[in-house]
Amino acid sequence: MVALNRAIAVGMAEGPEAGLEAISAIEDRQRLARYPFLPAAVAELELRAGRPERAAERLRAALRLARNPAEEALLLRKLVACSAAG
């Protein structure tokens, strides 16, 4: 999770492509396979990179992993906002 947070920070500081690269470089990313905020982070970076369709796809994946109604509501709001951006 620390590596994911670092990758998000890289994306904010150096741009979405750098953040996506940092996420791809996370060792043992399989440990985060069931964590809904991994695809949500990718979605945010894809949206910032101007790819709303890819962002929406990743948000739908995150929604399938949501662990409770609060996460589901948050991710659904992001998906609606992403669709409005596209």
BELKA-V180743 format. One line per field, one symbol per residue. ss: DSSP state (H for helix, E for strand, - for the rest). phi: phi as a letter, one per 40 degrees, with the letter a starting at -180 (. if undefined). A space follows every 10 residues. Layout:
ss = ???
phi = ???
This chain:
ss = -HHHHHHHHH HHHH-HHHHH HHHH----HH HH---HHHHH HHHHHHHH-- -HHHHHHHHH HHHHH---HH HHHHHHHHHH HHHHH-
phi = .ccccccccc cccbhccccc cccccccfcd ccdbcccccc ccdccccccg bccccccccc cccccdbacc cdcccccccc cccccc
